[in-house]
Amino acid sequence: MNWSEWIWPLLMLGLVLLSIYCVYLHRKLLQLATSLSDQKGLHEAHKQSQSELQEGLHELRVGSLGVGDKVKALILEVQELQSRQQELAQMDPQTKRYSHAVKLLQKGASIEELMEACELPRAEAEMLFSVHGKKG
């Protein structure tokens, strides 16, 4: 056999192999296109999730700023109450005596104990006892 007799069968074989390879590449291309589509879907889902997380973080930041303002307001209120409490503690001795007497009555002190501990006259001790003494 000479060279011209081999050329046609070899060309045909080459065309068959080239056709098979093209089919293989086409299938591979379809697989890659499907994979790309899946990846795009995942990417969109991740973008949506990221957007929701950023929105939640923003809400937390705004909320924490509001809490910070409330804490500042409460600190100012506590400071004001402490100042008022100090003013009350520095009141005249007569008021301190009555405050002490009321505390003793709440603990169950008798009129005589009240008179002795707070140096109150009987009438005042009885009046305090009737207002703040044991009920029942």
Phi and psi in degrees as a GROMACS rama.xvg file:
@    title "Ramachandran Plot"
@    xaxis  label "Phi"
@    yaxis  label "Psi"
@TYPE xy
-102.161  -177.279  ASN-2
-64.0548  -40.5079  TRP-3
-67.229  -27.0041  SER-4
-73.9703  -29.5924  GLU-5
-83.3606  -23.529  TRP-6
-65.5369  -42.9418  ILE-7
-67.737  -44.8343  TRP-8
-65.0613  -35.9816  PRO-9
-67.6921  -39.8515  LEU-10
-63.7203  -41.1966  LEU-11
-64.3145  -43.306  MET-12
-63.0394  -40.7212  LEU-13
-62.3049  -41.1833  GLY-14
-66.3384  -39.2463  LEU-15
-63.8486  -46.8444  VAL-16
-64.0249  -39.7055  LEU-17
-64.2868  -39.2663  LEU-18
-64.5796  -43.8799  SER-19
-61.6517  -42.5806  ILE-20
-64.874  -38.1955  TYR-21
-64.0693  -40.9237  CYS-22
-62.5732  -43.7564  VAL-23
-59.4939  -46.6416  TYR-24
-64.2462  -37.6558  LEU-25
-62.6634  -44.9768  HIS-26
-62.8005  -42.3406  ARG-27
-62.5888  -40.7856  LYS-28
-62.4022  -41.1391  LEU-29
-63.5403  -40.8218  LEU-30
-61.9909  -43.8178  GLN-31
-65.2912  -37.9248  LEU-32
-64.9779  -41.8334  ALA-33
-63.967  -44.1621  THR-34
-62.1068  -42.0242  SER-35
-62.2777  -41.1507  LEU-36
-62.6448  -43.3111  SER-37
-61.9657  -42.5605  ASP-38
-64.2432  -38.4117  GLN-39
-63.0267  -40.8302  LYS-40
-62.3338  -44.8314  GLY-41
-62.5774  -41.2298  LEU-42
-60.7751  -44.6795  HIS-43
-62.8124  -41.0649  GLU-44
-63.8712  -40.6621  ALA-45
-66.4373  -39.1717  HIS-46
-63.0477  -41.9532  LYS-47
-63.6408  -44.6942  GLN-48
-62.6851  -42.3102  SER-49
-63.2865  -40.9726  GLN-50
-62.0981  -43.8846  SER-51
-64.6136  -40.1552  GLU-52
-65.404  -40.3796  LEU-53
-65.064  -38.9965  GLN-54
-64.6663  -42.7299  GLU-55
-63.6726  -40.0379  GLY-56
-63.9983  -40.7964  LEU-57
-61.52  -43.3546  HIS-58
-62.0256  -40.3206  GLU-59
-63.6177  -41.3465  LEU-60
-62.4105  -47.3844  ARG-61
-62.4358  -42.4371  VAL-62
-63.965  -39.3219  GLY-63
-68.8502  -32.1986  SER-64
-64.373  -40.5094  LEU-65
-64.0897  -40.203  GLY-66
-65.2587  -40.0036  VAL-67
-60.1699  -42.5532  GLY-68
-63.5278  -40.6819  ASP-69
-66.3861  -38.7337  LYS-70
-63.639  -42.4627  VAL-71
-60.1887  -43.3512  LYS-72
-63.3278  -40.6752  ALA-73
-66.7523  -37.5241  LEU-74
-62.1752  -43.7241  ILE-75
-62.5155  -40.4415  LEU-76
-65.3077  -41.953  GLU-77
-63.4028  -41.3679  VAL-78
-62.4599  -40.5034  GLN-79
-64.6178  -42.016  GLU-80
-66.0106  -37.5853  LEU-81
-64.4094  -39.3101  GLN-82
-64.0802  -43.8189  SER-83
-65.3688  -36.6801  ARG-84
-65.5115  -39.3363  GLN-85
-65.3056  -38.7316  GLN-86
-61.6413  -42.3746  GLU-87
-66.0209  -36.1012  LEU-88
-67.9215  -25.6623  ALA-89
-94.751  12.8934  GLN-90
-65.8124  172.375  MET-91
-63.1914  154.692  ASP-92
-59.4448  -30.1556  PRO-93
-62.8229  -43.5813  GLN-94
-66.046  -38.7012  THR-95
-61.1958  -39.9518  LYS-96
-61.7593  -44.297  ARG-97
-66.1757  -39.3349  TYR-98
-61.8835  -42.5836  SER-99
-64.3623  -39.4292  HIS-100
-63.7149  -42.1157  ALA-101
-63.468  -41.648  VAL-102
-61.6139  -42.2161  LYS-103
-63.2868  -41.0528  LEU-104
-64.0775  -37.2853  LEU-105
-66.548  -24.833  GLN-106
-87.8401  -2.71801  LYS-107
99.2203  21.0559  GLY-108
-69.1944  151.856  ALA-109
-87.9382  172.158  SER-110
-62.3566  -41.2627  ILE-111
-64.9462  -42.8365  GLU-112
-62.7716  -37.2139  GLU-113
-65.614  -44.3166  LEU-114
-61.9341  -41.8976  MET-115
-73.8932  -46.3242  GLU-116
-71.7174  -34.0056  ALA-117
-108.909  1.03997  CYS-118
53.772  51.4549  GLU-119
-105.583  145.596  LEU-120
-66.644  158.046  PRO-121
-57.1239  -42.3676  ARG-122
-61.0831  -43.5315  ALA-123
-67.5805  -41.2873  GLU-124
-62.4406  -42.1608  ALA-125
-65.6261  -39.085  GLU-126
-64.4108  -45.2999  MET-127
-63.1417  -39.712  LEU-128
-63.7912  -40.3487  PHE-129
-68.8074  -30.6684  SER-130
-84.8299  -44.0477  VAL-131
-114.366  -0.717264  HIS-132
-73.0365  -172.367  GLY-133
-61.9169  134.903  LYS-134
-94.5133  139.853  LYS-135
